[in-house]
Amino acid sequence: MSEELGKIEKPSADNSALKRKLYLVQNIQNYFPENKEFNVLLEEYWVSISEQLDKLEKTAGIISHIYIEGMWQEFEETSKAISDSNPDCINMVKERVKSGSKYKPIEDENIYKTLIDWTRIAQLGFISEDVKKIVEENYSSIAIKREEYITDKINELKESEAALFIISSGGHKFAEDIEMFNIIPPTLDKMNRWIQDNQESLASQSEQQKPAAPKDEDPQEKSNLWTP
């Protein structure tokens, strides 16, 4: 069962304390590092996340483990990898690690990188139905393998333990006996509205920042894949 923070009912006096808990947080990154308005909202988002996790820990359980989707490295490497794109997130995680929570990699490096490669190939589009079928089958196979790996990692939670999972995508499925809590602060809605309101200007900025392709560039060299 998944619940939004703010809509969580007080646990009944049964075996609720013995249940495994998973706190889900959407990983919002610094998509517009040059925009001060977005940076203020982003900082507010992660501050709200931290505050709501503090409240949740008092009623549902202290965070024993922390996972970040897309990360297979140990904590020091993970910190370096996302310190530029998501400093507010990693700072929040660092504070909790200092307080006793244990960071654990959630991905298998080879599985994750293979999925990324098949995703990129699939995004190129196809002329041949045979090639399309091969790519779709391989993509589906590795995606299932990755989901099984993540599920197994989360399933390592012991009775009464709680974990924080910072996710980039939805659709993950976990064991039925794991109680899930979606942490959704009001700031998230503010950020979504801000992006919608600034869609045109952001798209314009993105186009202006794209480097111009050299005039003598060979179209064949734009990708490592052969194109006719």
Backbone as a chain_set.jsonl record, in Angstrom:
{"seq": "MSEELGKIEKPSADNSALKRKLYLVQNIQNYFPENKEFNVLLEEYWVSISEQLDKLEKTAGIISHIYIEGMWQEFEETSKAISDSNPDCINMVKERVKSGSKYKPIEDENIYKTLIDWTRIAQLGFISEDVKKIVEENYSSIAIKREEYITDKINELKESEAALFIISSGGHKFAEDIEMFNIIPPTLDKMNRWIQDNQESLASQSEQQKPAAPKDEDPQEKSNLWTP", "coords": {"N": [[0.852, -1.192, 0.0], [0.582, 2.178, -0.836], [1.172, 5.411, 0.444], [0.537, 8.913, 0.629], [2.513, 11.373, 2.171], [1.08, 13.223, 4.801], [-1.326, 12.288, 4.405], [-1.239, 10.108, 5.883], [-2.394, 7.736, 8.096], [-2.547, 7.304, 11.644], [-0.652, 4.629, 12.873], [-2.163, 1.508, 13.711], [-2.592, -0.38, 16.771], [-1.447, -2.882, 16.183], [0.685, -5.194, 14.568], [2.104, -3.236, 13.273], [4.46, -1.84, 13.816], [6.359, -3.726, 13.374], [6.496, -4.048, 10.687], [8.165, -3.793, 7.493], [9.389, -0.775, 6.078], [9.238, 1.587, 3.397], [10.371, 4.578, 2.229], [9.567, 6.72, -0.27], [11.041, 9.011, -2.465], [10.934, 11.497, -4.908], [13.437, 12.083, -7.248], [14.402, 15.078, -7.865], [16.317, 17.032, -9.93], [18.922, 19.496, -10.586], [17.874, 20.902, -13.086], [17.954, 23.325, -14.403], [20.456, 25.001, -14.0], [21.332, 27.647, -14.316], [19.236, 29.233, -13.708], [17.901, 31.239, -11.308], [15.406, 31.298, -10.004], [14.41, 28.692, -10.267], [16.391, 27.328, -8.892], [15.991, 28.229, -6.271], [13.484, 27.117, -5.737], [14.177, 24.44, -5.945], [15.966, 24.065, -3.83], [14.207, 24.57, -1.739], [12.508, 22.419, -2.093], [14.109, 20.133, -1.383], [14.714, 20.76, 1.26], [12.152, 20.631, 2.357], [11.635, 17.926, 1.917], [13.508, 16.749, 3.655], [12.579, 17.691, 6.133], [10.037, 16.519, 6.251], [10.713, 13.844, 6.22], [11.974, 13.677, 8.692], [9.768, 13.991, 10.415], [8.304, 11.739, 9.703], [9.978, 9.664, 10.458], [9.723, 9.725, 13.213], [7.279, 8.619, 13.686], [6.896, 6.363, 12.039], [9.3, 4.977, 11.656], [12.874, 4.835, 12.005], [15.238, 5.698, 9.486], [17.086, 3.167, 8.151], [18.521, 2.377, 5.902], [19.695, 3.83, 2.803], [18.921, 4.381, -0.56], [19.751, 5.258, -3.927], [18.313, 5.631, -6.966], [19.759, 4.548, -10.02], [22.36, 4.565, -9.219], [25.265, 2.719, -8.742], [27.603, 2.842, -7.473], [29.81, 3.018, -4.562], [29.374, 5.055, -1.571], [31.124, 7.331, -1.472], [31.962, 7.662, -4.145], [29.471, 7.972, -5.361], [28.629, 10.375, -4.209], [30.436, 12.195, -5.381], [29.734, 11.848, -8.037], [27.16, 12.943, -8.307], [27.258, 15.421, -7.18], [27.402, 17.858, -8.551], [25.114, 17.968, -10.229], [23.063, 17.563, -8.433], [23.319, 18.834, -5.733], [21.819, 19.555, -3.418], [20.315, 17.309, -2.85], [22.299, 15.314, -2.351], [23.564, 16.445, -0.167], [21.564, 16.324, 1.746], [21.395, 13.556, 1.991], [23.976, 12.994, 2.949], [23.883, 14.141, 5.515], [22.137, 12.412, 6.774], [23.499, 10.028, 6.62], [25.632, 10.617, 8.284], [24.213, 10.655, 10.615], [23.72, 8.047, 11.095], [22.324, 6.439, 9.241], [22.668, 3.999, 6.641], [24.176, 4.096, 3.54], [23.431, 2.357, 0.529], [24.326, 0.848, -2.539], [22.016, 0.537, -5.25], [21.858, -0.438, -7.768], [23.024, -2.755, -10.313], [26.038, -2.454, -11.928], [26.72, -3.38, -14.588], [24.239, -4.299, -15.585], [22.717, -1.945, -15.473], [24.142, -0.171, -17.199], [23.943, -1.585, -19.578], [21.192, -1.473, -20.011], [20.899, 1.298, -20.431], [22.305, 1.577, -22.84], [20.746, 0.002, -24.629], [18.418, 1.481, -24.476], [19.184, 3.916, -25.654], [19.731, 3.022, -28.257], [17.181, 2.159, -29.005], [15.861, 4.59, -29.118], [16.698, 5.7, -31.457], [15.124, 4.911, -33.537], [13.656, 2.888, -36.193], [14.075, 1.205, -39.355], [14.009, -1.352, -40.282], [11.926, -4.064, -39.449], [12.825, -6.42, -38.36], [15.176, -5.712, -36.994], [14.079, -3.939, -35.179], [12.532, -5.681, -33.639], [14.519, -7.256, -32.458], [15.868, -5.345, -30.877], [13.795, -4.464, -29.172], [13.21, -6.842, -27.803], [15.627, -7.35, -26.474], [15.84, -5.03, -24.956], [13.546, -5.233, -23.316], [14.161, -7.585, -21.94], [16.505, -6.924, -20.448], [15.513, -4.834, -18.939], [13.64, -6.098, -17.301], [15.371, -7.767, -15.904], [16.865, -5.852, -14.522], [14.865, -4.709, -12.88], [14.233, -6.874, -11.271], [16.623, -7.152, -9.91], [16.745, -4.742, -8.416], [14.431, -5.061, -6.865], [15.143, -7.321, -5.362], [17.244, -6.24, -3.857], [15.93, -4.298, -2.291], [14.329, -6.012, -0.904], [15.974, -7.053, 0.976], [15.652, -5.74, 3.292], [15.114, -5.906, 6.768], [12.857, -7.162, 9.291], [10.868, -4.622, 10.702], [12.61, -2.628, 9.879], [13.336, 0.502, 8.195], [13.627, 2.173, 5.056], [15.048, 4.621, 2.845], [14.281, 5.464, -0.416], [15.418, 7.057, -3.126], [14.012, 7.959, -5.988], [14.06, 7.885, -9.608], [12.318, 7.134, -11.512], [8.988, 5.805, -11.911], [6.826, 2.986, -11.15], [8.053, 0.824, -9.922], [7.911, -2.32, -8.288], [7.307, -3.86, -5.196], [7.758, -6.184, -2.44], [4.73, -7.386, -0.957], [4.503, -7.12, 1.783], [5.919, -4.91, 2.476], [5.584, -1.706, 3.624], [4.748, 1.229, 1.985], [5.592, 4.691, 1.597], [4.873, 7.633, 0.034], [6.686, 10.509, -0.337], [5.676, 13.624, -0.758], [6.093, 16.787, -1.022], [4.464, 20.073, -0.929], [5.987, 21.778, -2.475], [6.747, 20.425, -4.757], [4.579, 20.538, -6.507], [4.584, 23.266, -6.979], [6.98, 23.524, -8.371], [6.449, 22.057, -10.683], [4.4, 23.631, -11.775], [5.842, 25.951, -12.225], [7.653, 25.124, -14.2], [5.852, 24.56, -16.278], [4.769, 27.117, -16.702], [6.991, 28.43, -17.646], [7.772, 27.174, -19.921], [8.075, 27.869, -22.694], [10.106, 29.882, -22.721], [12.188, 28.454, -21.556], [12.604, 26.431, -23.432], [13.468, 27.981, -25.544], [15.877, 29.012, -24.503], [17.285, 26.649, -24.3], [17.65, 25.917, -26.983], [19.279, 28.009, -27.842], [21.577, 27.502, -26.425], [22.594, 25.222, -27.531], [25.37, 23.807, -29.162], [26.589, 24.817, -32.34], [26.6, 22.73, -35.202], [29.52, 21.665, -36.94], [30.124, 22.878, -40.226], [31.236, 21.167, -42.086], [30.713, 18.695, -41.15], [30.312, 15.211, -41.186], [27.334, 13.469, -41.613], [27.323, 10.744, -41.013], [29.023, 10.546, -38.872], [27.791, 11.371, -36.591], [26.847, 9.455, -34.913], [27.825, 6.398, -33.33], [26.688, 4.26, -34.445], [26.011, 2.624, -37.519], [24.56, 4.338, -40.233], [22.371, 4.561, -43.06]], "CA": [[0.0, 0.0, 0.0], [1.365, 3.402, -0.918], [0.46, 6.527, 1.054], [1.18, 10.214, 0.538], [2.717, 12.008, 3.455], [0.016, 14.197, 5.01], [-2.548, 11.478, 4.371], [-0.908, 8.887, 6.594], [-3.145, 7.558, 9.328], [-1.756, 6.811, 12.764], [-0.644, 3.158, 12.877], [-2.969, 0.86, 14.744], [-1.777, -1.047, 17.786], [-1.191, -4.274, 15.827], [2.091, -5.445, 14.31], [2.574, -2.214, 12.34], [5.845, -1.481, 14.143], [7.244, -4.786, 12.885], [6.517, -4.047, 9.218], [9.245, -3.109, 6.787], [8.874, 0.461, 5.481], [10.031, 2.175, 2.32], [10.018, 5.975, 1.99], [9.888, 7.032, -1.665], [11.244, 10.428, -2.752], [11.251, 11.743, -6.312], [14.748, 12.713, -7.397], [14.359, 16.281, -8.692], [17.688, 17.51, -10.079], [19.103, 20.892, -10.988], [17.714, 20.904, -14.535], [18.217, 24.668, -14.937], [21.43, 25.552, -13.046], [21.532, 29.091, -14.492], [18.009, 29.937, -13.365], [17.848, 31.45, -9.866], [14.071, 30.96, -9.494], [14.312, 27.239, -10.146], [17.314, 26.911, -7.843], [15.337, 28.502, -4.992], [12.449, 26.093, -5.58], [14.836, 23.149, -5.756], [16.465, 24.041, -2.458], [13.015, 24.466, -0.889], [12.01, 21.047, -2.245], [14.901, 19.188, -0.603], [14.533, 21.107, 2.679], [10.843, 20.075, 2.722], [11.79, 16.474, 1.968], [14.223, 16.419, 4.887], [11.692, 17.96, 7.271], [8.956, 15.531, 6.283], [11.311, 12.574, 6.617], [12.165, 13.764, 10.143], [8.47, 13.734, 11.046], [7.907, 10.36, 9.424], [10.822, 8.762, 11.247], [9.246, 9.726, 14.589], [6.046, 7.843, 13.806], [6.896, 5.108, 11.283], [10.545, 4.23, 11.808], [14.129, 5.491, 11.636], [15.807, 5.223, 8.218], [18.273, 2.332, 8.314], [19.27, 2.314, 4.647], [19.366, 4.818, 1.771], [19.226, 3.963, -1.933], [19.505, 6.264, -4.957], [18.152, 4.968, -8.262], [20.76, 4.894, -11.022], [23.691, 4.562, -8.615], [25.826, 1.421, -8.391], [28.859, 3.098, -6.787], [29.791, 3.21, -3.121], [28.894, 6.39, -1.241], [32.066, 8.398, -1.831], [31.877, 7.842, -5.6], [28.136, 8.486, -5.642], [28.631, 11.789, -3.818], [31.164, 12.939, -6.405], [29.025, 11.732, -9.314], [25.955, 13.77, -8.397], [27.422, 16.661, -6.411], [27.138, 19.014, -9.409], [23.736, 17.969, -10.733], [22.069, 17.486, -7.359], [23.986, 19.049, -4.442], [20.864, 19.586, -2.299], [19.964, 15.919, -2.556], [23.41, 14.581, -1.744], [23.811, 17.019, 1.153], [20.56, 15.746, 2.628], [21.795, 12.17, 2.228], [25.175, 13.021, 3.798], [23.479, 14.418, 6.888], [21.508, 11.217, 7.337], [24.561, 9.031, 6.783], [26.341, 11.026, 9.501], [23.351, 10.358, 11.766], [23.644, 6.606, 11.308], [21.748, 5.69, 8.121], [23.696, 3.382, 5.814], [23.932, 4.163, 2.097], [23.688, 1.113, -0.182], [24.067, 0.898, -3.987], [20.782, -0.167, -5.596], [21.957, -0.92, -9.139], [24.156, -3.523, -10.806], [26.648, -1.586, -12.937], [26.614, -3.925, -15.942], [22.827, -4.311, -15.979], [22.266, -0.566, -15.68], [24.772, 0.376, -18.395], [23.37, -2.288, -20.73], [19.859, -0.908, -20.225], [21.087, 2.617, -21.012], [22.697, 1.414, -24.248], [19.591, -0.441, -25.408], [17.494, 2.612, -24.521], [19.692, 4.844, -26.661], [19.535, 2.416, -29.577], [15.744, 2.161, -29.282], [15.436, 5.96, -29.397], [17.121, 6.085, -32.804], [14.083, 4.577, -34.513], [14.005, 1.729, -37.025], [13.536, 0.975, -40.689], [13.8, -2.796, -40.347], [11.11, -4.675, -38.409], [13.637, -7.447, -37.714], [16.052, -5.038, -36.035], [13.193, -3.409, -34.138], [12.16, -6.798, -32.772], [15.713, -7.632, -31.686], [16.115, -4.307, -29.883], [12.713, -4.492, -28.19], [13.362, -8.046, -26.982], [16.784, -7.168, -25.601], [15.496, -3.971, -23.998], [12.585, -5.787, -22.361], [14.85, -8.583, -21.13], [17.408, -6.289, -19.483], [14.683, -4.026, -18.033], [13.098, -7.037, -16.32], [16.503, -8.198, -15.081], [17.191, -4.745, -13.617], [13.799, -4.564, -11.893], [14.389, -7.988, -10.336], [17.789, -6.856, -9.081], [16.341, -3.696, -7.464], [13.464, -5.67, -5.945], [15.889, -8.185, -4.438], [17.999, -5.384, -2.942], [14.978, -3.727, -1.33], [13.786, -7.117, -0.107], [16.937, -7.379, 2.02], [15.212, -5.068, 4.519], [14.698, -6.827, 7.815], [11.633, -6.819, 10.031], [10.796, -3.333, 11.405], [13.535, -1.646, 9.308], [12.807, 1.464, 7.226], [14.647, 2.615, 4.099], [14.737, 5.746, 1.954], [14.611, 5.171, -1.812], [15.297, 8.26, -3.958], [13.723, 7.339, -7.286], [13.993, 8.718, -10.808], [11.19, 6.658, -12.316], [7.968, 5.093, -11.149], [6.528, 1.644, -11.65], [8.726, -0.253, -9.2], [7.021, -3.153, -7.477], [8.024, -4.44, -4.074], [7.037, -7.219, -1.692], [3.47, -6.881, -0.415], [4.581, -6.833, 3.218], [6.644, -3.66, 2.67], [4.675, -0.553, 3.649], [5.382, 2.311, 1.241], [5.149, 6.055, 1.858], [5.325, 8.602, -0.961], [6.949, 11.821, 0.263], [5.344, 14.592, -1.816], [5.87, 18.114, -0.438], [3.765, 21.031, -1.797], [6.951, 22.421, -3.38], [6.809, 19.692, -6.021], [3.547, 21.106, -7.371], [5.06, 24.606, -7.35], [8.024, 23.352, -9.382], [5.788, 21.63, -11.919], [3.712, 24.797, -12.333], [6.875, 26.875, -12.702], [8.157, 24.588, -15.47], [4.801, 24.769, -17.277], [4.66, 28.551, -16.987], [8.219, 28.913, -18.3], [8.122, 26.19, -20.934], [8.529, 28.482, -23.942], [11.386, 30.555, -22.518], [13.187, 27.422, -21.289], [12.896, 25.785, -24.712], [14.244, 28.95, -26.314], [17.222, 29.032, -23.92], [17.929, 25.382, -24.635], [18.061, 25.985, -28.382], [20.379, 28.963, -27.953], [22.766, 26.946, -25.799], [23.09, 24.09, -28.308], [26.49, 24.166, -30.027], [26.322, 24.661, -33.771], [27.341, 21.627, -35.817], [30.462, 22.111, -37.962], [29.533, 22.825, -41.564], [31.755, 20.046, -42.872], [30.5, 17.464, -40.393], [29.714, 14.105, -41.91], [26.199, 12.927, -40.858], [27.621, 9.401, -40.552], [29.839, 10.611, -37.682], [26.989, 11.828, -35.464], [26.566, 8.318, -34.071], [28.691, 5.246, -33.517], [25.922, 3.29, -35.204], [25.99, 2.857, -38.961], [23.287, 4.808, -40.798], [22.461, 4.587, -44.533]], "C": [[0.882, 1.234, 0.0], [0.548, 4.569, -0.399], [1.235, 7.817, 0.857], [1.33, 10.79, 1.929], [1.694, 13.128, 3.616], [-1.33, 13.49, 4.976], [-2.333, 10.161, 5.113], [-1.694, 8.822, 7.901], [-2.227, 7.001, 10.408], [-1.813, 5.29, 12.794], [-1.479, 2.589, 14.007], [-2.046, 0.076, 15.676], [-1.563, -2.519, 17.473], [0.303, -4.463, 15.6], [2.685, -4.426, 13.342], [4.042, -1.869, 12.572], [6.829, -2.507, 13.597], [7.357, -4.809, 11.363], [7.765, -3.364, 8.671], [8.649, -1.897, 6.071], [9.825, 0.974, 4.416], [9.512, 3.576, 2.041], [10.501, 6.37, 0.603], [9.936, 8.537, -1.902], [11.623, 10.596, -4.216], [12.537, 12.551, -6.427], [14.664, 13.881, -8.384], [15.761, 16.88, -8.727], [17.719, 18.975, -10.515], [19.088, 20.993, -12.518], [18.087, 22.242, -15.167], [19.184, 25.405, -14.008], [21.634, 27.056, -13.149], [20.323, 29.914, -14.067], [17.85, 30.026, -11.841], [16.502, 31.036, -9.271], [13.941, 29.455, -9.277], [15.219, 26.732, -9.03], [16.724, 27.133, -6.451], [14.275, 27.442, -4.712], [13.062, 24.719, -5.295], [15.363, 23.006, -4.33], [15.305, 23.868, -1.478], [12.467, 23.036, -0.917], [12.768, 20.084, -1.329], [14.854, 19.49, 0.893], [13.22, 20.512, 3.18], [10.91, 18.557, 2.847], [12.435, 16.063, 3.286], [13.332, 16.607, 6.12], [10.598, 16.905, 7.386], [9.485, 14.143, 6.643], [11.552, 12.542, 8.13], [10.871, 13.423, 10.881], [8.061, 12.274, 10.883], [8.707, 9.367, 10.263], [10.322, 8.652, 12.694], [8.022, 8.831, 14.773], [6.126, 6.461, 13.152], [8.182, 4.302, 11.437], [11.758, 4.988, 11.299], [14.687, 4.864, 10.354], [17.099, 4.451, 8.484], [19.161, 2.375, 7.078], [18.785, 3.387, 3.669], [19.819, 4.295, 0.42], [18.94, 5.133, -2.881], [19.449, 5.557, -6.311], [19.194, 5.47, -9.26], [22.19, 4.839, -10.509], [24.122, 3.142, -8.226], [27.121, 1.59, -7.569], [28.678, 3.134, -5.269], [29.573, 4.698, -2.836], [29.834, 7.513, -1.672], [32.002, 8.705, -3.329], [30.534, 8.44, -6.001], [28.064, 9.978, -5.336], [29.296, 12.651, -4.877], [30.377, 12.975, -7.717], [27.843, 12.675, -9.427], [26.06, 15.089, -7.632], [27.127, 17.903, -7.241], [25.677, 19.098, -9.836], [22.696, 18.007, -9.629], [22.689, 17.676, -5.98], [23.035, 19.035, -3.249], [20.476, 18.178, -1.871], [21.091, 15.22, -1.811], [23.76, 15.141, -0.37], [22.822, 16.479, 2.182], [20.92, 14.305, 2.987], [23.003, 12.11, 3.16], [24.821, 13.234, 5.265], [22.887, 13.175, 7.543], [22.517, 10.086, 7.508], [25.361, 9.337, 8.052], [25.549, 10.65, 10.752], [23.156, 8.86, 11.988], [23.001, 5.787, 10.208], [22.875, 5.154, 7.244], [23.313, 3.473, 4.337], [24.297, 2.822, 1.463], [23.424, 1.297, -1.676], [22.842, 0.047, -4.316], [20.835, -0.796, -6.982], [23.131, -1.886, -9.318], [24.745, -2.751, -11.987], [26.449, -2.108, -14.356], [25.178, -3.918, -16.448], [22.36, -2.906, -16.326], [22.84, 0.02, -16.963], [24.227, -0.286, -19.665], [21.986, -1.742, -21.057], [19.955, 0.471, -20.882], [21.428, 2.509, -22.495], [21.513, 0.976, -25.116], [18.544, 0.661, -25.519], [17.904, 3.599, -25.602], [19.475, 4.306, -28.072], [18.06, 2.458, -29.971], [15.253, 3.547, -29.679], [15.825, 6.432, -30.795], [16.024, 5.849, -33.845], [14.575, 3.48, -35.457], [13.391, 1.81, -38.417], [13.156, -0.497, -40.808], [12.973, -3.301, -39.176], [11.904, -5.742, -37.656], [14.547, -6.834, -36.646], [15.231, -4.489, -34.875], [12.836, -4.501, -33.135], [13.324, -7.2, -31.877], [15.952, -6.639, -30.554], [15.058, -4.354, -28.787], [12.831, -5.689, -27.256], [14.513, -7.899, -25.995], [16.519, -6.104, -24.543], [14.573, -4.518, -22.907], [13.27, -6.754, -21.398], [15.728, -7.941, -20.06], [16.637, -5.422, -18.488], [14.09, -4.905, -16.933], [14.197, -7.482, -15.356], [16.879, -7.119, -14.068], [16.143, -4.61, -12.513], [13.891, -5.677, -10.842], [15.55, -7.735, -9.384], [17.432, -5.823, -8.006], [15.392, -4.262, -6.415], [14.169, -6.535, -4.906], [16.669, -7.361, -3.412], [17.084, -4.791, -1.864], [14.458, -4.81, -0.384], [14.747, -7.58, 0.983], [16.595, -6.686, 3.349], [14.707, -6.095, 5.526], [13.439, -6.317, 8.517], [11.825, -5.544, 10.838], [11.768, -2.278, 10.863], [12.814, -0.726, 8.324], [13.948, 1.917, 6.325], [14.12, 3.79, 3.29], [15.196, 5.372, 0.557], [14.339, 6.432, -2.626], [15.199, 7.79, -5.406], [13.687, 8.364, -8.424], [12.811, 8.341, -11.68], [10.203, 5.926, -11.424], [7.827, 3.668, -11.636], [7.251, 0.518, -10.951], [7.706, -1.021, -8.361], [7.848, -3.858, -6.406], [7.149, -5.462, -3.361], [5.817, -6.612, -1.004], [3.557, -6.525, 1.066], [5.402, -5.577, 3.515], [5.648, -2.501, 2.574], [5.384, 0.643, 3.005], [4.748, 3.661, 1.547], [5.736, 6.972, 0.783], [5.483, 9.971, -0.308], [6.775, 12.876, -0.82], [5.067, 15.949, -1.189], [5.162, 19.042, -1.41], [4.696, 21.703, -2.81], [7.007, 21.727, -4.737], [5.785, 20.232, -7.008], [3.948, 22.499, -7.841], [6.108, 24.522, -8.464], [7.412, 22.96, -10.721], [5.072, 22.799, -12.594], [4.714, 25.792, -12.912], [7.415, 26.432, -14.062], [7.132, 24.793, -16.581], [4.709, 26.238, -17.687], [5.852, 29.077, -17.782], [8.676, 28.017, -19.445], [8.719, 26.828, -22.197], [9.909, 29.12, -23.787], [12.501, 29.549, -22.253], [13.596, 26.709, -22.569], [13.762, 26.684, -25.578], [15.691, 29.007, -25.827], [17.993, 27.781, -24.302], [18.449, 25.386, -26.062], [19.272, 26.899, -28.561], [21.679, 28.397, -27.406], [23.338, 25.758, -26.558], [24.257, 24.526, -29.184], [26.152, 23.922, -31.482], [27.182, 23.549, -34.335], [28.29, 22.175, -36.868], [29.883, 21.923, -39.351], [29.995, 21.623, -42.357], [31.572, 18.713, -42.163], [29.8, 16.423, -41.242], [28.568, 13.537, -41.082], [26.47, 11.533, -40.309], [28.345, 9.412, -39.204], [29.059, 11.075, -36.457], [26.696, 10.698, -34.488], [27.581, 7.23, -34.335], [27.985, 4.149, -34.288], [25.939, 3.647, -36.674], [24.614, 3.324, -39.391], [23.417, 4.925, -42.288], [22.456, 6.01, -45.061]], "O": [[1.838, 1.312, 0.772], [-0.624, 4.717, -0.747], [2.465, 7.815, 0.911], [0.422, 10.717, 2.756], [1.462, 13.897, 2.683], [-2.338, 14.015, 5.449], [-3.126, 9.227, 4.996], [-1.654, 9.751, 8.708], [-1.25, 6.312, 10.113], [-2.9, 4.713, 12.745], [-1.498, 3.123, 15.116], [-0.862, -0.102, 15.389], [-1.501, -3.335, 18.392], [1.11, -3.941, 16.369], [3.666, -4.722, 12.661], [4.781, -1.632, 11.617], [8.0, -2.195, 13.382], [8.209, -5.504, 10.811], [8.339, -2.479, 9.305], [7.548, -1.971, 5.524], [11.043, 0.821, 4.514], [8.353, 3.751, 1.661], [11.702, 6.358, 0.33], [8.989, 9.253, -1.58], [12.526, 9.92, -4.71], [12.694, 13.582, -5.773], [14.834, 13.696, -9.589], [16.33, 17.199, -7.684], [16.687, 19.594, -10.772], [20.128, 21.146, -13.158], [18.49, 22.292, -16.329], [18.779, 26.331, -13.304], [22.062, 27.686, -12.182], [20.373, 31.144, -14.064], [17.683, 29.007, -11.169], [16.45, 30.49, -8.169], [13.435, 29.001, -8.251], [14.853, 25.808, -8.304], [16.932, 26.319, -5.551], [14.174, 26.931, -3.597], [12.529, 23.941, -4.504], [15.222, 21.954, -3.706], [15.406, 23.115, -0.509], [12.021, 22.512, 0.104], [12.157, 19.313, -0.59], [14.944, 18.573, 1.71], [13.161, 19.959, 4.278], [10.324, 17.971, 3.757], [11.966, 15.141, 3.954], [13.337, 15.78, 7.032], [10.274, 16.452, 8.484], [8.793, 13.359, 7.292], [11.358, 11.51, 8.772], [10.879, 12.662, 11.848], [7.538, 11.656, 11.81], [8.174, 8.356, 10.721], [10.478, 7.607, 13.326], [7.757, 8.346, 15.873], [5.516, 5.505, 13.63], [8.155, 3.073, 11.358], [11.687, 5.694, 10.293], [14.615, 3.65, 10.164], [18.079, 5.01, 8.978], [20.387, 2.407, 7.18], [17.625, 3.797, 3.701], [20.947, 3.826, 0.265], [18.003, 5.901, -2.663], [20.432, 4.956, -6.743], [19.472, 6.667, -9.333], [23.132, 5.043, -11.274], [23.428, 2.456, -7.477], [27.662, 0.619, -7.041], [27.565, 3.261, -4.76], [29.585, 5.512, -3.759], [29.381, 8.538, -2.183], [31.99, 9.869, -3.731], [30.466, 9.308, -6.871], [27.504, 10.751, -6.113], [28.785, 13.713, -5.231], [30.354, 13.988, -8.416], [27.543, 13.161, -10.518], [25.064, 15.791, -7.458], [26.653, 18.903, -6.702], [25.076, 20.172, -9.808], [21.565, 18.436, -9.859], [22.602, 16.782, -5.139], [23.402, 18.554, -2.177], [20.327, 17.894, -0.682], [20.868, 14.608, -0.767], [24.205, 14.397, 0.503], [23.18, 16.212, 3.328], [20.772, 13.884, 4.134], [23.051, 11.27, 4.059], [25.387, 12.591, 6.149], [23.112, 12.921, 8.726], [22.404, 9.28, 8.433], [25.723, 8.429, 8.8], [26.121, 10.366, 11.805], [22.508, 8.449, 12.951], [23.107, 4.56, 10.219], [23.921, 5.79, 7.119], [22.257, 2.988, 3.931], [25.318, 2.221, 1.796], [22.39, 1.854, -2.045], [22.647, -1.024, -3.741], [19.967, -1.593, -7.339], [24.106, -1.838, -8.568], [24.032, -2.431, -12.938], [26.049, -1.349, -15.239], [24.923, -3.574, -17.602], [21.693, -2.695, -17.339], [22.113, 0.641, -17.738], [24.069, 0.368, -20.696], [21.64, -1.566, -22.225], [19.182, 0.78, -21.788], [20.9, 3.263, -23.312], [21.301, 1.512, -26.203], [17.858, 0.768, -26.536], [17.067, 4.063, -26.376], [19.083, 5.048, -28.973], [17.724, 2.754, -31.118], [14.332, 3.671, -30.486], [15.331, 7.458, -31.262], [15.994, 6.496, -34.891], [15.769, 3.184, -35.509], [12.332, 2.404, -38.619], [12.114, -0.84, -41.366], [13.285, -2.998, -38.025], [11.69, -5.952, -36.462], [14.673, -7.363, -35.541], [15.649, -4.57, -33.72], [12.84, -4.269, -31.926], [13.145, -7.454, -30.686], [16.206, -7.032, -29.416], [15.389, -4.292, -27.603], [12.582, -5.571, -26.056], [14.396, -8.275, -24.828], [16.916, -6.248, -23.386], [14.799, -4.287, -21.719], [12.998, -6.748, -20.197], [15.706, -8.358, -18.902], [17.046, -5.282, -17.335], [14.044, -4.504, -15.77], [13.981, -7.562, -14.147], [17.173, -7.415, -12.91], [16.489, -4.418, -11.347], [13.651, -5.437, -9.658], [15.475, -8.06, -8.199], [17.768, -5.997, -6.834], [15.527, -3.979, -5.225], [13.838, -6.491, -3.721], [16.749, -7.733, -2.242], [17.422, -4.785, -0.68], [14.183, -4.548, 0.787], [14.383, -8.405, 1.821], [17.171, -7.001, 4.39], [13.975, -7.023, 5.183], [13.03, -5.17, 8.336], [12.808, -5.395, 11.564], [11.756, -1.142, 11.338], [11.823, -1.111, 7.704], [15.091, 2.033, 6.766], [12.916, 3.935, 3.079], [16.353, 5.006, 0.354], [13.188, 6.832, -2.801], [16.167, 7.289, -5.977], [13.338, 9.529, -8.234], [12.354, 9.142, -12.495], [10.541, 5.486, -10.325], [8.626, 3.201, -12.447], [7.092, -0.641, -11.334], [6.77, -0.445, -7.805], [8.932, -4.378, -6.67], [5.956, -5.586, -3.642], [5.858, -5.477, -0.529], [2.769, -5.714, 1.553], [5.567, -5.213, 4.679], [4.96, -2.342, 1.566], [6.478, 1.024, 3.422], [3.536, 3.767, 1.732], [6.955, 7.073, 0.644], [4.517, 10.527, 0.215], [7.625, 13.011, -1.7], [3.92, 16.243, -0.854], [5.246, 18.825, -2.619], [4.253, 22.143, -3.871], [7.284, 22.366, -5.752], [6.072, 20.37, -8.197], [3.678, 22.869, -8.984], [6.12, 25.343, -9.382], [7.81, 23.472, -11.768], [5.123, 22.95, -13.814], [4.47, 26.398, -13.955], [7.609, 27.25, -14.96], [7.494, 25.158, -17.7], [4.587, 26.558, -18.869], [5.73, 30.062, -18.509], [9.823, 28.092, -19.885], [9.746, 26.374, -22.701], [10.783, 28.92, -24.631], [13.638, 29.762, -22.676], [14.772, 26.414, -22.779], [14.673, 26.216, -26.261], [16.621, 29.045, -26.632], [19.189, 27.832, -24.59], [19.556, 24.916, -26.326], [20.178, 26.597, -29.337], [22.76, 28.763, -27.865], [24.452, 25.323, -26.266], [24.144, 25.528, -29.89], [25.502, 22.932, -31.818], [28.359, 23.432, -33.991], [27.91, 23.069, -37.623], [29.223, 20.92, -39.623], [29.259, 21.105, -43.197], [32.199, 17.719, -42.527], [28.82, 16.715, -41.928], [28.795, 13.15, -39.936], [25.926, 11.159, -39.269], [28.302, 8.425, -38.469], [29.634, 11.161, -35.372], [26.332, 10.96, -33.342], [28.137, 7.141, -35.43], [28.627, 3.201, -34.739], [25.888, 4.821, -37.04], [23.606, 2.764, -38.959], [24.466, 5.348, -42.773], [22.526, 6.219, -46.272]]}, "num_chains": 1, "name": "protein.A"}
